Amino acid sequence: MDIQYRKATPSDAVALAELRWEFRFGSRTGPVAVSPAEFQRIYAEYISQSLESGEWVVWVAELSGEIIAHVYMHIFRKLPNPYAIEKYLGYISNVYTRPLYRSTGIGAALMGHVKDWALQQGQMDVLFLWRSEESEAFYQRQGFLPNPHIMEFEVPPD
């Protein structure tokens, strides 16, 4: 397999929208808010704008012109402090490899590109993510560690 690893561009928005539906719809049950076509239209517009503005950075694995895996990162600038004026946090989300290509090393290679990019930035403090039970072993193999310091508050639904 000749896999190409690269950053996504706004021209990838339709393919990313299809994969987002596949990823989220396949991992949950229950009623959805909109049809697949409507969701994909809304998401393609959202992610195109987000990629253009730099709000999200997305890495993809591509095989024969088809995106088969992706990793999203939202970058947050930390508040300046006397010891580090400019530092950043990277929130990783929407990590997905199509089922046919799982357990082939593609996801690990893609995550390697993400970590290399973060290292090259020179100002990235931490990459963090929320993991599922199924994904924990994968992330640990990529060098992510459980963090006992984080606390969270889940805002209850209305």
C-alpha positions in Angstrom: 0.0 0.0 0.0 1.3 3.4 -1.0 -0.2 5.6 1.8 0.2 9.4 1.5 0.2 11.4 4.8 -0.5 15.1 4.6 -2.4 18.0 6.1 -6.0 18.3 4.9 -7.0 21.4 2.9 -10.5 23.0 2.4 -10.8 21.0 -0.8 -11.0 17.8 1.4 -14.1 19.1 3.2 -16.7 16.8 1.5 -14.6 13.7 2.1 -14.0 14.7 5.7 -17.8 15.3 6.2 -18.5 11.8 4.9 -15.9 10.3 7.3 -17.2 12.3 10.2 -20.7 10.9 9.6 -19.3 7.4 9.3 -17.2 7.8 12.5 -19.9 9.3 14.7 -23.0 7.4 13.3 -21.1 4.1 13.6 -20.1 4.7 17.3 -23.5 5.7 18.7 -27.2 4.7 18.7 -30.3 6.7 18.9 -32.0 9.4 16.8 -29.9 11.8 14.8 -30.6 15.5 14.5 -30.4 15.7 10.7 -30.2 13.5 7.6 -26.8 12.2 6.5 -26.9 14.6 3.5 -27.8 17.6 5.6 -25.2 16.8 8.2 -22.5 16.4 5.5 -23.4 19.7 3.9 -23.3 21.5 7.3 -20.1 19.8 8.3 -18.3 20.3 5.0 -19.0 24.1 5.3 -17.8 24.1 8.9 -14.6 22.2 8.4 -13.7 24.0 5.2 -13.9 27.3 7.1 -12.1 25.9 10.1 -9.2 24.6 8.0 -9.0 27.9 6.1 -8.8 29.9 9.3 -6.4 27.4 11.1 -8.9 26.8 13.9 -8.5 23.1 13.2 -5.5 21.3 11.7 -6.3 17.9 10.2 -3.9 15.2 9.1 -5.1 12.5 6.7 -3.9 9.2 5.4 -4.8 8.8 1.7 -4.7 5.7 -0.5 -5.3 6.1 -4.2 -6.9 9.5 -3.7 -9.3 8.3 -0.9 -8.9 9.6 2.6 -8.9 6.4 4.8 -7.9 7.9 8.2 -7.7 11.3 9.9 -6.6 13.0 13.1 -7.9 16.5 14.1 -6.1 19.0 16.3 -7.4 22.2 17.8 -4.6 24.5 19.0 -5.0 26.7 22.0 -2.6 29.4 23.0 -1.9 29.3 26.7 -2.0 32.4 28.8 1.5 34.1 28.8 3.3 33.7 32.1 6.7 34.9 33.3 8.4 31.6 32.4 6.8 31.0 29.0 5.4 33.8 27.0 4.1 31.8 24.1 3.1 28.2 24.6 0.3 26.1 23.1 -1.9 23.1 23.9 -3.1 20.7 21.2 -6.5 19.1 21.6 -6.7 15.9 19.5 -10.1 14.7 18.5 -11.9 12.8 15.7 -9.2 10.1 15.4 -10.6 7.6 12.9 -9.4 4.9 10.5 -11.8 3.2 8.3 -12.5 -0.4 9.6 -10.9 -2.1 6.5 -7.5 -0.4 7.3 -7.4 -0.8 11.1 -4.5 -2.8 12.7 -2.3 -2.1 9.7 -0.1 0.7 11.3 -1.8 3.5 9.3 -3.3 5.1 12.5 0.0 4.9 14.3 1.9 6.4 11.3 -0.6 9.2 11.1 -0.3 9.9 14.8 3.4 9.9 14.3 3.1 12.7 11.8 0.9 14.7 14.2 3.4 14.3 17.0 6.3 15.2 14.7 4.5 18.4 13.6 3.8 19.4 17.2 7.5 18.8 18.1 8.6 20.9 15.1 6.4 23.8 16.3 8.8 24.3 19.2 6.1 25.9 21.4 3.7 23.0 21.9 3.4 22.1 25.6 1.0 19.2 25.6 -1.2 17.2 23.3 -4.3 15.9 25.1 -7.4 13.9 24.2 -10.4 12.1 25.6 -10.1 8.4 25.0 -12.6 5.6 25.0 -11.9 2.2 26.6 -11.4 0.7 23.1 -8.9 3.4 22.1 -6.8 3.6 25.3 -4.3 0.9 24.3 -3.8 2.5 20.9 -3.0 5.9 22.5 -0.7 4.4 25.1 1.3 2.7 22.2 1.6 6.2 20.7 3.2 7.5 23.9 0.1 9.1 25.5 -0.2 8.6 29.3 -3.1 8.9 31.6 -3.2 12.2 33.4 -4.3 12.2 37.1 -4.2 16.1 37.2 -7.1 16.9 34.9 -10.5 17.6 36.4 -13.6 18.1 34.4 -17.1 19.4 34.9 -19.7 18.0 32.5 -22.4 20.6 31.9 -25.8 18.9 32.4 -28.1 19.1 29.4 -31.1 21.4 29.6 
